[in-house]
Amino acid sequence: MRGQFPAFRLGNVLATSFTGTLSERHGDSVERIPTPQRLIDWLAVNGLAVDSCSTAQLDLARELRESIHAAATAAATQGALPASAVRVINGCSAQGRAAAVLTPEGERRWRLSSASCVEDALSVIASDAISVIAGERDGTLALCASPTCRAAFFDTSRSRTRKWCDMNTCGNRRKKARFNAKQRENPRSAE
């Protein structure tokens, strides 16, 4: 069953990766968490495993995703943060019971209790969004240069000039389009 869904687009920043569960927002949008089970799968891949998810919890997750996207987009363009998005993010952050733990390798991981639910995992995502949007981390929020994508992403490149949410998708499509346009202009260059 899982093979019928589009692959997850995973990044290094939990909050912006979560917003990537809906891509091509300004084109033919692709929903990567269409079912409660897919949300469970995404959470597990990101170290936030939960046992179950209801339709209402999936709806809450999507509401958080869209709120993070709206707030991150506003922050990336230096606009005012939408009050409704801030309310949802803060509400989700406050309702969780997750604990940050340090691994022997010196990395931070999140530990959910055995009784954890989707709301606990969403609180971790909301907390991550708060730290990114508030500017507490080394990097900058930016929007994908693809006119059909426009996903918010967290740019940690040295120059802070990254253009694409994901070089393997949006960036690669743009490179292919430029290459094909050049080939149409000058077909002999391919020989």
N, C-alpha and C positions, 0 to 999 in steps of 0.2 A: 504493500500500500504506500509506503513512504517514497518509493521510486516514482510515483506519478506526480509528485510535487516538485516545483523548482528547487534547486539547491539553495542552501542558506548562503548569504554573502556575509562572511565573517571578517571582522576587523580587529584592531587592537583595543578599541574603546567600546566598552559594553553598551553605553547609552546610544551612541551613533550606529553601532551594529544593529541594535534593536530597531531603530528607525528604518534600517535597511530591510526589514522584513516586509516592507511595502516599497517596491522600486518602480521606476519609470512613472512617477506620479503625474507627469505632464504628457504622457503618451498612453500606450496600452499598459496600464498598471499591472504589476505582478504581485499578487498576495502570497507570501511565503508561509504565513501561519493561518490558513483558511479553516482549520479545525482545532478543537482543543488538544488533540493528540500532537499536532504539529507544534503547538506552543510548548507542550511538555518536551518534545524533541529538541526544540531550540534552546530551552532553558537548560536541559541536560548537557548539550554541546558546550554551553557557556558556564558550566560548573554550578548550576543552580537547579539541580534535579529535584523534581516534585513527583509525587505519586499519581496525582489526578488533577483534572482541570474541568470545570463546568463551562457551559456556554456563557454564563454570566461573567466568569473569571476571564474568559477569552475576550469578551466585550470590554472589560476593564483594562486588559492588557493593550488592546487596540486603542482605547481612549488615552492611555498613558503614552503609547507610541506616537500618536498624533500630537499630543501635547508637547512631548519632547521635540518632535520635528518642528512644530510652530515656534517654540521658544528658542531652539537652536538656530532656526532660520532668522529669527529676529535678532539674535545676538550676532550672527555672522554678518548681517547687514547693518549692524548698529542701530536697529530699531527698538522700539519699546516692546518689552516682553508682554505677550497677551495675558491679561489677568486670569482668564479662564484656564489657560495652559499652566500658569504658575500654581493655581489652586489644585489642579489635578496632580501635578508633580509633587507638590508639598504633601497632599493628602496621601498619596501612595507611599512616599518616603516615611511618613509618620506611622503608618499602620503595620510595618514589618517587624519581625523578630529575628533577623539574621545577625550573625556576628562575624566580624573580620578576624581572620586568623593568619598568622605568619607561618609559612612553610619552612622546612629546613633549608630550602634553596634561597630563602630570603624573599619570597614572593608573597603577595597578599592574595588570599583566597577567601571566599565567603562560605561560612558553615551555616547550613539551615538545620534546625532541629529535626528529629525524626517525625515530629508532628507538623512540619512545615507545610505551608500551602502556597498556592500561586501568589497570594498577596505578599508573602515574605520575600519571594524572588523578585516581585515587582518593586518592592521597597529598595532592594539593592540597585536595580536599574535606575530608579528615580534618584537615589542618592548619588549615583555616578553622574547622572545628568546634571544634578545641582553643582557638583564640583567642576564639571566641564563648562557649563554655562556661566558660572560665577567667576571663571577665569583662575581657578585655583591650581590648574595643572599647566605644565609647560607645553604650550602648543596654542593653536588658534582655531576657532571654528570657521569653516568655509563652506561654500556651496559648490556642488559638482558643476562643471562647465557645460555638461551635456544639457541641451535645452529640454529634453524629455525627462531627464532624471532630476536634477536640481536637489539631490540629497545633501543633507548637512553631514559633514565629516569633520574629524578633528585632525588638523594638519600638524604633524610633529617633525616635518622635514626641516633640515637646517635653515633653509632660506624662507620657509613658510609660504612657498609659492606653488604648492601642489594644486593641480587643476581638477583632478578627477577623484570621485569617491572611491573608485577601484580601477586601477590600471588594467586589470584583466577583463573588465567588462566595458565600462564607459570609455576609458582611455583607448583601449584596443579598438573599439568600434570607430572611434574618431580617426585613429591612425589608418584603419582599413578604408574608411571613406575618403580620406585625403589621397591614399595610394590609388584607389580606383578612379578618382577624379583625374589624377595625373595621367593614368593609363588611357582614359578616354580622350584627354587633350592631346597626348602624344603616344599613340599605340606602338610606335617603333622602339620606344625606350625599353619595352619588355623583352625584346629579342636579344 
